[in-house]
Amino acid sequence: MMENNFMNTEKDKEILISIVEEMSKSMTGAQSTKHWADNAVWFDIAPFASKGIKPAYEEFDKAFSQLKSFKVDIMQMDTIINGDIGVVWSVQSWNLVTKDGTVRPPMLVRQTNCFEKQNGQWKVIHEHSSMPISSGWNGEIVTG
């Protein structure tokens, strides 16, 4: 039985990682919130927070409408699962080009996605994106 639980956990980790990778390729509100629970809470880098899909969907569409391209490189990622709760944290490099062709310097972002298994499907119940308030961080995670 223990081996079966391990296999299920490993499969669930693969699913969560694939969802985060899919969301990192998003360029619309629909794509960004495809795996969200109806009452998901989102804390964004911009001064914005929302509860529920609709306001996040609209905010994503508004932000992406200003961009010609948005490429995310996931530098580091880890996943933990405990029962029907899973967390994926990652360090990402966001590379943006605005509609007028301006290439923005890469932004290092810390992203946490909290999932709950609802009716057999993993759903994002909370997403939190943040940036360091001072410059100079290279994305390295210090371990002890």
C-alpha positions as CSV (number, residue, x, y, z in Angstrom):
1,M,0.0,0.0,0.0
2,M,2.8,2.4,0.8
3,E,4.4,1.9,-2.6
4,N,1.1,2.7,-4.3
5,N,0.8,6.0,-2.3
6,F,4.3,6.9,-3.4
7,M,3.4,6.2,-7.0
8,N,0.2,8.3,-6.7
9,T,2.2,11.2,-5.1
10,E,4.8,11.1,-7.8
11,K,2.1,11.1,-10.5
12,D,0.3,14.0,-8.7
13,K,3.6,15.9,-8.6
14,E,4.0,15.5,-12.3
15,I,0.5,16.8,-12.8
16,L,1.1,19.9,-10.7
17,I,4.4,20.6,-12.4
18,S,2.8,20.3,-15.8
19,I,0.0,22.7,-14.8
20,V,2.5,25.3,-13.6
21,E,4.5,24.9,-16.8
22,E,1.3,25.3,-18.9
23,M,0.4,28.4,-17.0
24,S,3.9,29.8,-17.6
25,K,3.2,29.8,-21.3
26,S,-0.1,31.6,-21.0
27,M,-0.9,34.8,-22.9
28,T,-4.6,35.1,-21.9
29,G,-6.9,35.2,-18.9
30,A,-8.5,32.0,-20.0
31,Q,-5.2,30.1,-20.2
32,S,-3.9,31.6,-17.0
33,T,-7.0,30.6,-15.0
34,K,-7.9,27.3,-16.7
35,H,-6.8,25.3,-13.7
36,W,-8.1,27.6,-11.0
37,A,-10.7,26.9,-8.4
38,D,-13.8,29.2,-8.6
39,N,-12.8,31.0,-5.4
40,A,-9.0,31.1,-6.0
41,V,-7.1,33.9,-4.3
42,W,-4.4,35.7,-6.3
43,F,-1.7,38.0,-5.0
44,D,0.1,39.6,-8.0
45,I,3.4,41.5,-8.2
46,A,1.4,44.6,-9.3
47,P,-0.6,46.2,-6.6
48,F,-3.5,43.8,-7.2
49,A,-5.2,40.9,-5.4
50,S,-8.3,39.1,-6.3
51,K,-10.7,36.3,-5.2
52,G,-12.4,34.3,-7.8
53,I,-11.6,33.7,-11.5
54,K,-13.4,36.7,-13.1
55,P,-11.3,39.5,-11.7
56,A,-8.0,37.6,-12.3
57,Y,-9.1,36.6,-15.8
58,E,-9.8,40.3,-16.6
59,E,-6.5,41.5,-15.0
60,F,-4.5,38.9,-17.0
61,D,-6.1,39.9,-20.2
62,K,-5.5,43.6,-19.5
63,A,-1.8,42.9,-18.7
64,F,-1.2,40.6,-21.7
65,S,-2.9,43.1,-24.1
66,Q,0.1,45.4,-23.5
67,L,2.6,42.8,-24.5
68,K,4.0,41.5,-27.8
69,S,5.6,38.5,-26.1
70,F,5.9,37.1,-22.6
71,K,8.4,34.3,-22.1
72,V,8.9,32.6,-18.7
73,D,12.0,30.6,-17.9
74,I,11.6,28.4,-14.9
75,M,14.9,28.4,-13.1
76,Q,14.0,26.3,-10.1
77,M,11.0,24.4,-9.0
78,D,9.9,22.1,-6.2
79,T,6.7,20.4,-5.2
80,I,5.2,19.0,-2.0
81,I,2.0,17.1,-1.6
82,N,0.1,16.2,1.6
83,G,-3.2,14.4,0.9
84,D,-5.4,16.7,-1.2
85,I,-3.1,19.7,-0.8
86,G,-0.1,20.5,-3.0
87,V,2.3,23.4,-3.3
88,V,4.6,24.2,-6.2
89,W,7.1,27.0,-5.7
90,S,9.4,28.3,-8.4
91,V,11.9,30.9,-9.3
92,Q,11.2,32.3,-12.7
93,S,12.7,34.7,-15.1
94,W,10.1,36.8,-16.9
95,N,11.1,38.2,-20.3
96,L,8.7,40.8,-21.7
97,V,8.4,42.7,-25.0
98,T,5.8,45.4,-25.0
99,K,3.5,46.0,-28.0
100,D,5.7,48.9,-29.1
101,G,8.7,46.6,-29.3
102,T,10.4,47.7,-26.0
103,V,12.4,44.8,-24.6
104,R,12.2,44.9,-20.8
105,P,15.1,43.7,-18.6
106,P,14.4,40.1,-17.3
107,M,12.5,40.1,-14.0
108,L,13.3,37.5,-11.3
109,V,10.0,36.3,-9.8
110,R,9.2,34.0,-6.9
111,Q,6.0,32.1,-7.6
112,T,3.9,29.9,-5.3
113,N,1.0,27.9,-6.5
114,C,-1.2,26.2,-3.9
115,F,-3.4,23.4,-5.1
116,E,-6.3,21.4,-3.7
117,K,-7.6,18.2,-5.3
118,Q,-11.3,18.9,-6.0
119,N,-13.5,16.1,-7.4
120,G,-10.3,14.3,-8.6
121,Q,-8.8,17.4,-10.3
122,W,-6.0,19.6,-9.0
123,K,-7.1,23.2,-8.8
124,V,-5.2,26.3,-7.9
125,I,-6.7,27.7,-4.8
126,H,-4.0,30.4,-4.2
127,E,-1.3,31.9,-6.4
128,H,1.3,34.4,-5.1
129,S,3.9,36.1,-7.2
130,S,6.6,38.4,-5.7
131,M,9.8,40.1,-6.6
132,P,12.6,41.0,-4.2
133,I,12.3,44.7,-3.2
134,S,16.1,45.2,-3.7
135,S,18.2,44.4,-6.7
136,G,21.1,42.0,-6.8
137,W,19.5,38.7,-6.2
138,N,20.4,36.1,-8.8
139,G,17.6,33.6,-8.1
140,E,19.8,31.3,-6.0
141,I,18.0,29.4,-3.2
142,V,20.3,29.0,-0.2
143,T,19.9,25.6,1.4
144,G,21.1,24.5,4.8
